[in-house]
């Protein structure tokens, strides 16, 4: 069973009625995806930036959309009670661990919403942490369908809770976590002519790489195929990792790329990289005038400045020197200090870039919503918990892959230390995920949520146990000519899915 934390906003009666109408009007024989999407738009259920959310909840997708078992249950509901149970059954199916945790708590006493969320953000909860708005959406669906009820800010059992309390009682959290794995994402037609459907949900670049509003980003003016934070990399003087060892026989990984094969790949990567002797020129805290002493004096402001640096590095579409120059201009003009204090800058010198200012403003607004975030990171028991807290605070439509970059910067500052920290300091850029997929370290290069990005970051660390794994894997792909439909598949000695084609 999965742990879905992003749900459509159907916690209001008009939205719920619209969902029911869509389910009832979907032809049993199916309809073209374009027509289905048109009806979702008319019902105001289609989110252009997050189309997979409603499709995942409905369990629908493909070129021809047919009613899923959930949609059939909603369509067949004879009354409000049947409809509510169909919706709640789906809510439970998509994340039983979250349901069990909340229901077990409110069975003891009334809990405030913030109290519940604090429990989810603590080490007591080992599931995927939803963002605060996503948790609010989950609660509202529970309220309107009667699993929960609210009295003021308190959450209590609702009139339809009995069925789900029984399910909660029989769910073993340890067994669930051992067996838990995400369901495949809904299929989006790749040939669709609608820009909203053909955008990041399919290629997942916009939705998974970052979700800072596109209006805040610069036009794609740089010709490099690499994401902005990796554009300092060069293959000049870097030897090819191919042709160095005896090729691993296809028969050894024809059915599955096993752990022993992956271990050999890790060894081969390590051997190659040890001879490259490349000096990393990735961003350092000092590039942005940050040091450990500043963290001691005002940790939250340092974290805010790191968040601004991440926004610029990923979305300003400049090279390393350009990003540092933009940050420095904002800092020297006093703009960063003004934004952090929540005041309007008195003057804006000509050297302050308008896009950089917009990105800094977005980061400042989000950081202002989570005071004492830095202190909460220091108090976490593991890197996984710290990342979850960072995602809950700075995710929510603002940062995605940037969060790993932020964790890496904090690690470089030496202000956070965890045994598993290395798993969260590799930025899982798309080129990194593509390379990991071809080499067999992950089952899919696609990543639409924090959980799948974390899995990719951990896989990157498994492939490259030490050093800047994202840079190393990217340079490997570039120097080896490692791509889909690879031209070297007949001569490459690495065990790779391309050689199986």
N, C-alpha and C positions, 0 to 999 in steps of 0.2 A: 504494500500500500504506500502511496506517496505522502509527501508533506507539503501540500500546496499552500502558500501563504498569500498569494495575490488573487483576489476574488473580484468579480464585477460588483459595482455599487448597486445592489438590488435590495438594500435595507429600507427602502421607502415603498409605500403601497403602489404608487404609479409605476415605479420601475419594476416591481415584482409582477404587477399585472401585465406589463409589456413583455416580460420574459415568458409568462404563461401563454400569452397570445402568440408569440413567435413559435413556441413548441407546438401549440395546437394547429397552427397554420402551415407547418412544414409538411409537404406531401410525403406520404408513406413511401412512394417510389423515389423520393429525393428530388432535388432541384439544383440547377447550376450554382456554383459558389457565388457568382456575382449577384444572382437574384437573392440568395440567402443573406449576403452581406447588405444588400439594399434594404431588406426588411429589418435587419438589426440596426441599421442607421436610422430608419424611420422610427424605430422603437427607442432610439437614443441609448442603445446598448453597445454600440460599436465605438471603441476607443482607438483612434488612428495610431497613437503611439504605442498602444498595448493590445493589439488585436488577439494575441494568443490567450489573453485572460478570459474573455467571454467564450472563445472556442473551447478552451480547456474545461471550463465549468460546464458547458453544454455537452462536452464529449463529442464534438462535431468537427468536420473538416473534410478536405479532399476536393477534387474538381467537381464532384457531384455530392452534395450534402444530403445524407439520409438521417432520419431521426435516430438518435442514440437511445439506448435503453432508458437513460434518465429523461430524455425529452418525451419518449413514449409514456413513461410513468406520469409525467406532468400533464400530457395531453389527455390521458385516460382518467385523470382525477375527477371524481364525481362531485366533490364538494371542497370547501376551503380546508377542511381537516386533511383530506387526502393530498391536496396540493402542498400544504405545509409540511407534511411528513415526507413527500417526495423531495422537496427542497432540502429539508434537514438531513435526509438520508444521504444526499449528494454532498452536503457540507461535511458530514461525518466521514464519508468515503474518501474525500480529498485530503483530510488531515485528521485522522482519529486521535493522534497523540495530543494535538492542541486541544481537541474536544475533551479528552479524558482529563487533562490537566486542569482546565477551567471548571469542569463539572465536579471533579473531586474537591476542588477548593470551595466552591459555593455550596457544596453539600454540608460543609462544616459551619459556615456562617456567611453573612453578606460581605462581599468584597467590593471596594471601589474599583473603577476601571484602571486607575493608575496603580493601585495595589496589585491587581492581576498582572499588569504589564511588568511591574518590577519583579514578580516571581518568574515570569518568562525570561527576563533578562539576567536572571541569576544562574548560578551553577546548578540549582535544583532542577532546572529544565534543560534537557539535553537535546531537544528537537530544534528544528530550523526556526530561528527567531523572526517573526514577522515585523515589519516596520510598525510604528505606532498607528499611522493611518490605516494600514492593512488590518491590524488587529481590531480597530474600530469598525471597519467594514464587516469583519467576521462577527463581532458582537451584534451589530445592527441586523444582520441576517438572522441571528439567533433570536433577537427580540421580536422582530416582526412576524416570525413563524412560531413563536410560542415556546421555544426551548428554554429561553431565558426571559426574565422580566427585569425592569429597572424601577427603582424607587429612589428618585433623586440621582445621585451619582453611584448608588449601590447596585450591584448585579446580584440577582437572586434566581432560584429555579423558577422556570415557567410552567405553564399548564401541560405542555407536551414534552416534558423532560424525561418522563419515566423510561421510554424506550432507550434513550441515549445514556441514561444513568446505568441501565443494565449492560449496555455495550461497553461503557467505561469500566464497569466492575470486572468484566471478563477480559479486558485488554491488558496484556502484560507488556509494560513499556520496554523492558530489556529485550524480550523476544522480538517486539516490533522493530526496535532499532537494529537488531542483528539482521533482520530480513528486509528492512526497508530499502526500497529503491524507487527512483522516480519513474513515472510513466512516460512513454514517448510523447513529444510535443505534437499537437494537432498539425495536420498537413495543410500547408498553404499552397495553392496553385502557383507554380513558379512562372507560368506564362501569363498571369493576369495583367491586364493593361491599366489597372488602377494603381496610381502611385502609392496610395496608402497601404494597399495590400502587398505591393512588391517591395516596400521599404524594408527596414531592418528586421521585421518578424521572420522573413525568409533567410536573408543573408546574415541577420543578427548583428550587423555592424553598428547601426545606430542604437538599437535597444540594449545590446549587451555590452558594447565597448564603453558607452557613456550615454547618459540621458540628460545632460545639461541642455537646455533649449537650444535648438539649432540656430535660432536668431542671434544667440550670443557668440556663435562661432564665426571664424573667418571663412571667406570663400576658399574652396579647395585650390589653392594657388601653388602648392608645392607638388612637383611631379613625382616625388618619391613614392613607391608603393608601400613603404613602411609607415606605421603609425608615428605620430609626431615624436613621442618620447624615445623612439629608436632610430631617428634619422641621423644621429651622430655616428652610427655604425658604418664601417667601410670594409669591403672585402680585399682591399689592396694589401698584398703581401700575406694574405691568409691562405694557407695551403688547403687543398680539398681534403675532406675527410674520407673520400671514396678511394678505393684501390689500395688500401693500406694493409688489409688483412684478407685471409681466405674468406670467400663469400659463404654465408650460412645457407645451407641447402634449403630449398623451398619446401621440401617434404617435412622439415622440422616445424614449420609454422603454417602449413597449408590449412589446417583445421582451426588452429588457435595460436595466438601469440602469447605463449605461456610466460610465467614469471622468470624461468631460467633464461628464456630468450631476451626478455627485457633487461635482465641483469647483464647479459653479454653486451647489449646495446649501450647500457650505462658505462660499462668498462671501455667500450670503443670510443664513446664520446669523451670520456675522461682522458684517454690516451691521446686523442687528437688535440684536445684543448691544452694539454700540458705542453705541447710543442708550438702552439700558436703564440704564446707569450704576448698576448694582447693586453694593454692596459686600459681598463674600463674608464671611460670619460662620461659616465652617466652623472646625473644630478647629485650633488652633495648638499647637505644642510648649509654649508658655508656659502654656497652660491646665492643663497637667499638671506645671508646675514644672520643665520640662526646658530645657537650653540646651547650647550647643556645648562649653562648658568642662567640663560634667559628662561629656560623651562622651570627652573627652581623659583624664579621670581614671579613669573606669570605663565603658567603652563597653558592655560586656555588661549591666551593670545598667540603663543607659539603654534598651537594646534590650528588655530584659525589661519595663520600665515602659511602653514604647510598646506592647508586646504586651498588657499588662493594659488599657491605655487602649482598644485596639482591641476587646478582648473586651467591655468595658463599653459602648462606643459602639454596637456592633452587636447585643449580646444582652441588655442590661439593660432595654431597652424604655422608656427615659426620654428626655426632651428633652435638649438640650445642657447646660442648667444642672444637670439632675439627674445626668447622667453625670459632670460635673466635680465635683459635690458628693460623689458616691459615691467617686470616686478620691481626692479630698482627705481624706475621712474615713478611708479605708484608710491613706493616707500619714501623716497626723498621729497616728494611733493606733500607728504603728510596724509595722503589719501587713505592708506591702509590703516593708520591710527584712527582717523576720523570714522571710517566705516566700522571699525571694531568698537568704537565708543558709541556708535549709533547716531553720529552727527553728520550734517551735510558739509562736505568740503567747501571752504570759503572761496578757494580759487582752484582752477584746473589748468596747470601749465600746458603749453602746446605739446610737450613731449609725452604727456599722458595719453595712451592709446584708448580710444573709446571702447573697443571690444574688450580690452584688458580691464577697464573700469567696470563694465557690465558683469564680467565673470567674477571679479572681486566682490562686487555687490551681492551677487547670488550666494557666494560662499559665506559672506558676512551675515546675511539674513539667516541662513540655515544654522550657522554656528551660534547665533544669538538665541535660537530656539532651544538649545541644549547647553545651558550653563553648567560648568563643572564637569564637562565631558572628559577633559584630560585627567582629572582626578579619578573618574570612574574607570578609565582604562588602566591606570596604575593599580587599581584594586582588584582587577580580574585575576582569575586563577590560571588562565591559559591564553595562548594566542587566539584560539578559537573563540573564546568568550570575548576577548578584546575586539576581535574583528566583528563579531555579532553586534556588539555595542556600537561600534563605529558605523556599521551598516544601518542599524536602526536610527542612528542620529543623522548621518550625512547621506544615506542612501535616499530612499523615498523620492525617486525621480531626479536626483541631482548627480550623485556619483555612482559608478559601478566599478570598472576596472581601476579607476583612480584610487579606490580604497586600499588596494594592495600596494600601490605606489606610496600612499600616505603611511601605511604600516612600515614600509621599507625605510622611509625617511626618519620615522620615529626610532626605528631600530638603529639606524646610523647615528642618530643623536645619542643613543644609549639610554633613552629614558623609559623604554619598556623592555622587559626581559622575560621570556617564557621558553620552556623546553621545546615547544612546538612552533616557535616564532618563525623559523625558516620557512615553514609551509605557507605562510601568509605574506611573505615579502617578495614573491615572484609575481610580476604582473602578467596575467594570462591573456596577452594580446591575441588577436585572431590568428596571426601568423604562427604564434607559439602553439595555439590549440591545433591548428592544421598539422603542424609538424608532429606533435604528440599523437595525434590520431593516426597519421600515416605510419608512425613507428610502433603503434599498438599500445600506447600508455593510457589512452582514453578511448571510450567506445564511440564517441561522437565529438566533432569539433564545435558543435553548436552549444551555446550557453545563453540562457535567457534569464537566469536568476542568480542570486548570490551563491546558492548551493552548488550549481554546476560550475560556476567560476572557481569556487574553492576547490572542487574536485580537480579541475585543470591545473590550478596552482600547485596542489599537492603532487600531482602527476609530474609536473615540471621539476619539482624538487626531487622526486624519485629518479627521474632521468639524469638530472644534474645535481648531485647532493650538495655541492659547495660552489660558491661563486654566483655571479649574476645569471641565473638560469635562463631568464627571458632573452638576454643578449646572446648567450651561448647558443641556445636553440635557434635563434633567428640567424645568427652567422652560419650555423651548420646548414640551415636550409638554403641560404643564399650561395654559399660556396660549393655545396654539393649539388646545386641545381634541383633541390628537392621540391617538387610541385605535384599537383594532381596531373594525371596523364603524363607522368615523368618520362623524359627522353632517355634516362639512364637506367630504366628498370631492368634491362637485360644485362647490364654490367655492374650494377651496384652491389656491394658486398653487405649492406645493412639489411636486416630483416625488416621489410616494409610492406604495407598493404598494396602499394603500387606494383610490387613485383608479383603479386598474386593475380593481377588483372591479365 
